[in-house]
Amino acid sequence: MRLLLLAPPGAGKGTQGERLAAWSGFRHIAAGDLLRAQALAGGPLGREIAACQARGDLVPDQIVLEVLTPAVVEAADRGGYILDGFPRTLPQATAAAELALRLGVRLDAAIYLYAPEEVLTRRLLGRASQGGRADDVADVIQHRLRVFAETTGPLVPYYTERGILVAVDADQPPDSVTAGIQAGLRERLHLSRSGGVE
Ligand code: ADP
């Protein structure tokens, strides 16, 4: 199974990605985590990534692809992946589609987790107050939400047009979100097997 999670900051991508990985047995590839690890490793590349993350700006597509591609190739080889936070721009989506084609695999679903902006902001500030990430401060949170709306938002119609979008209300307790994702996936995979979509 090959899935991707498309969601604004604070929607619970990481939590749901881990659960989906445990449920499916496939690797959870979290773009933000891999990029943070690369930032910690230092060097010119690491410093550039760290600067983008600190500002809440997206890391340039070329760097993201360089960091993410080996993980995707390896996971595809083992039968599947849960992409969390990648792709996040239209050029990344095109590159991910080309990569899948080259590997002879197909994306089964793009799970879109949505919630009102006040809910997302409240959650991120809550995480910050418990010693969260360096980019969980009010002005950087606002910027990340704006970047999502402007740059990642267009991926919602992109995957809708391709017939693989599964939209789930993320303004619910984590267990209900997981159940919503599983129900949406069952429906989507069933439709796809019976030739109902695409
Ligand atoms: P969140 O969704 O809460 O912002 P992530 O860990 O997914 O958390 O991302 C944190 C930061 O990592 C982003 O603000 C961005 O700087 C960088 N990042 C993560 N994924 C991508 C991506 N696919 N393309 C560009 N930058 C990314």
Residues whose N, C-alpha, C, O or C-beta is under 5 A from the ligand:
A	BS01	ADP	A7 P8 P9 G10 A31 G32 D33 C52 Q53 G56 D57 L58 V59 V64 G85 F86 P87 R88 R144
